[in-house]
Amino acid sequence: MGKIVVFAGNVGAGKSTIARAVAERLGYGIHFESVSDNPFLEDFYYDQKRWSYHLQTYFLYHRYCSLKHAEMNDNIVFDRSIYEDAEIFARNLHETGKMSDKEFEAYTTMFYSMIRYLRNPNLLVFINADVDTILARIRRRGREMEMAVPISYWEQLDRLYSRWINSYDRSPVYTVDARTVDIVLMPDHLDSIVRGITEKLKSS
């Protein structure tokens, strides 16, 4: 049975960049979040209340299918965990009134039903980035729909991440401090990340 390593962290934290580099270094396969092919993403950024349930349901379904497929394959890295779908993004939308009570109840019912049939990952890699770091990296990659989002949105996600990661218990956790680690500007930082992940996987 192959190992499953999932990455977690706020939008713009550097998950995909680090996940890709780690997968290449370890010789693991990699699965990226369905962003560019999500038909609701751009609409969501401009009208979150209307499209939030559609967006989150799309992400949940595709991540579940990918994880089930991964269970039958060799070692693989995911650049976002399925737990963030419910505990961060859907919860944020509900708490801010952009997802109705009925939509949130239907969504969480699907989520908890699905994860009963998934095995826990071998390791979760948490990319811990404060809001200033998030905003700097969002500006650096230049996606207009992300730059149009109010800062308060990223601040709320940051609060939810802090609350969630402190209670996460489905696997061991390896934390990368994105405030001081940046493999784009300082590629040698990758060495210590790979060593830390390898040690965690061996000890678990």
C-alpha positions as CSV (number, residue, x, y, z in Angstrom):
1,M,0.0,0.0,0.0
2,G,1.5,3.3,-1.1
3,K,1.9,6.4,1.2
4,I,-0.4,9.4,0.9
5,V,1.0,12.8,1.8
6,V,-1.4,15.7,1.7
7,F,-0.5,19.4,1.9
8,A,-2.6,22.0,3.7
9,G,-2.5,25.8,4.0
10,N,-4.1,29.0,3.0
11,V,-4.5,30.1,-0.7
12,G,-1.1,31.5,-1.9
13,A,0.9,29.8,0.9
14,G,3.0,27.9,-1.6
15,K,1.4,24.5,-1.3
16,S,1.5,23.5,-5.0
17,T,5.0,24.8,-5.5
18,I,6.4,22.8,-2.5
19,A,4.2,19.8,-3.2
20,R,5.5,19.5,-6.7
21,A,9.1,19.8,-5.6
22,V,8.7,17.3,-2.8
23,A,7.0,14.8,-5.1
24,E,9.8,15.1,-7.6
25,R,12.5,14.7,-5.0
26,L,10.8,11.7,-3.3
27,G,9.7,10.0,-6.6
28,Y,6.1,10.2,-5.7
29,G,3.1,10.9,-8.0
30,I,1.3,14.1,-7.5
31,H,-2.3,15.3,-7.8
32,F,-3.1,19.0,-8.1
33,E,-6.4,20.6,-7.0
34,S,-8.9,21.0,-9.8
35,V,-8.7,24.8,-10.2
36,S,-8.4,25.7,-13.8
37,D,-11.1,23.2,-14.8
38,N,-13.5,24.2,-12.1
39,P,-16.4,25.8,-14.0
40,F,-17.6,27.8,-11.0
41,L,-14.3,29.3,-9.7
42,E,-14.2,32.6,-11.5
43,D,-18.0,33.1,-11.0
44,F,-17.5,32.4,-7.3
45,Y,-14.9,35.1,-6.8
46,Y,-17.3,37.7,-8.2
47,D,-20.5,36.4,-6.6
48,Q,-19.6,34.1,-3.7
49,K,-23.1,33.8,-2.2
50,R,-24.6,32.5,-5.5
51,W,-21.9,30.1,-6.4
52,S,-20.4,28.9,-3.1
53,Y,-22.3,25.6,-2.8
54,H,-21.6,24.7,-6.5
55,L,-17.9,25.5,-6.1
56,Q,-17.4,23.5,-2.9
57,T,-19.4,20.5,-4.1
58,Y,-17.3,20.3,-7.2
59,F,-14.1,20.4,-5.2
60,L,-15.3,17.8,-2.8
61,Y,-16.5,15.3,-5.4
62,H,-13.2,15.6,-7.4
63,R,-11.0,15.3,-4.4
64,Y,-12.9,12.3,-3.0
65,C,-12.6,10.5,-6.4
66,S,-8.9,11.3,-6.6
67,L,-8.2,10.0,-3.1
68,K,-10.1,6.8,-3.7
69,H,-8.0,6.3,-6.8
70,A,-4.8,7.0,-4.9
71,E,-5.6,4.3,-2.4
72,M,-5.0,1.7,-5.1
73,N,-1.7,3.2,-6.4
74,D,1.8,3.9,-5.3
75,N,3.0,6.8,-3.2
76,I,1.3,10.1,-4.0
77,V,1.3,13.7,-2.9
78,F,-1.9,15.9,-2.9
79,D,-1.5,19.7,-2.9
80,R,-4.6,20.2,-0.8
81,S,-6.4,18.0,1.8
82,I,-10.0,17.1,1.6
83,Y,-10.5,18.2,5.2
84,E,-9.9,21.8,4.3
85,D,-12.9,21.7,1.9
86,A,-15.3,21.4,4.9
87,E,-13.4,22.8,7.8
88,I,-12.0,25.9,6.2
89,F,-13.7,26.9,2.9
90,A,-17.3,25.7,3.3
91,R,-17.3,26.7,7.0
92,N,-16.0,30.1,6.2
93,L,-18.7,30.6,3.5
94,H,-21.4,29.5,6.0
95,E,-20.1,31.7,8.8
96,T,-20.0,34.8,6.6
97,G,-23.5,34.2,5.2
98,K,-22.4,33.2,1.7
99,M,-23.7,29.6,2.1
100,S,-27.1,29.0,3.5
101,D,-27.9,26.8,6.5
102,K,-29.5,24.2,4.2
103,E,-26.6,24.3,1.8
104,F,-24.1,23.9,4.5
105,E,-26.0,21.0,6.1
106,A,-26.3,19.2,2.8
107,Y,-22.6,19.8,2.1
108,T,-21.3,18.6,5.5
109,T,-23.6,15.5,5.3
110,M,-21.9,14.6,2.0
111,F,-18.4,15.3,3.4
112,Y,-18.7,13.2,6.5
113,S,-20.3,10.4,4.6
114,M,-17.5,10.4,2.1
115,I,-14.5,10.5,4.5
116,R,-15.8,7.4,6.2
117,Y,-14.7,5.5,3.1
118,L,-11.3,7.1,2.9
119,R,-8.2,6.0,4.7
120,N,-6.3,8.7,6.6
121,P,-3.2,10.1,5.0
122,N,0.2,9.0,6.2
123,L,1.3,12.6,6.7
124,L,-0.2,16.1,6.5
125,V,2.2,18.9,5.6
126,F,0.9,22.2,6.9
127,I,2.2,25.3,5.1
128,N,1.8,28.0,7.9
129,A,1.7,31.4,6.3
130,D,0.4,34.7,7.9
131,V,-1.8,37.1,5.9
132,D,1.0,39.4,4.9
133,T,2.9,36.4,3.3
134,I,-0.3,35.2,1.6
135,L,-0.9,38.6,0.1
136,A,2.6,39.0,-1.1
137,R,2.5,35.6,-2.9
138,I,-0.9,36.3,-4.4
139,R,0.5,39.5,-5.9
140,R,3.5,37.7,-7.1
141,R,1.5,35.1,-9.1
142,G,-0.8,37.7,-10.4
143,R,-4.2,36.1,-10.6
144,E,-6.7,38.9,-11.0
145,M,-9.6,37.1,-9.4
146,E,-7.6,36.5,-6.3
147,M,-6.3,40.0,-6.1
148,A,-9.9,41.3,-6.3
149,V,-10.8,39.5,-3.0
150,P,-11.0,41.7,0.1
151,I,-8.2,41.3,2.7
152,S,-10.9,40.4,5.3
153,Y,-11.5,37.1,3.4
154,W,-7.9,36.0,3.7
155,E,-7.9,37.0,7.4
156,Q,-11.0,34.9,8.1
157,L,-9.4,31.9,6.4
158,D,-6.3,32.4,8.4
159,R,-8.3,32.3,11.7
160,L,-10.0,29.1,10.6
161,Y,-6.7,27.5,9.6
162,S,-5.3,28.3,13.1
163,R,-8.3,26.7,14.8
164,W,-8.4,23.7,12.5
165,I,-4.8,22.7,12.6
166,N,-4.7,22.7,16.4
167,S,-7.4,20.1,16.5
168,Y,-6.4,18.0,13.5
169,D,-5.7,14.4,14.5
170,R,-6.1,12.2,11.5
171,S,-2.3,11.8,10.8
172,P,1.1,13.1,11.9
173,V,1.7,16.8,10.9
174,Y,4.9,18.4,9.5
175,T,4.8,22.2,9.6
176,V,6.6,24.5,7.2
177,D,6.8,28.2,8.2
178,A,6.2,30.1,5.0
179,R,7.2,33.3,6.6
180,T,10.9,32.2,6.5
181,V,10.8,29.4,4.0
182,D,10.4,30.1,0.3
183,I,11.8,27.6,-2.2
184,V,11.2,29.9,-5.1
185,L,13.5,32.6,-3.9
186,M,15.8,30.2,-1.9
187,P,15.7,26.7,-3.6
188,D,18.0,25.2,-1.0
189,H,15.2,25.4,1.6
190,L,13.7,22.3,-0.2
191,D,16.5,20.1,1.3
192,S,15.4,20.6,4.9
193,I,11.7,20.2,4.0
194,V,12.3,16.9,2.3
195,R,14.4,15.7,5.2
196,G,11.7,16.6,7.7
197,I,9.0,14.9,5.7
198,T,11.1,11.8,5.2
199,E,11.8,11.6,8.9
200,K,8.1,12.0,9.8
201,L,7.1,9.3,7.3
202,K,9.6,6.9,8.8
203,S,8.6,7.5,12.4
204,S,4.9,7.1,11.6
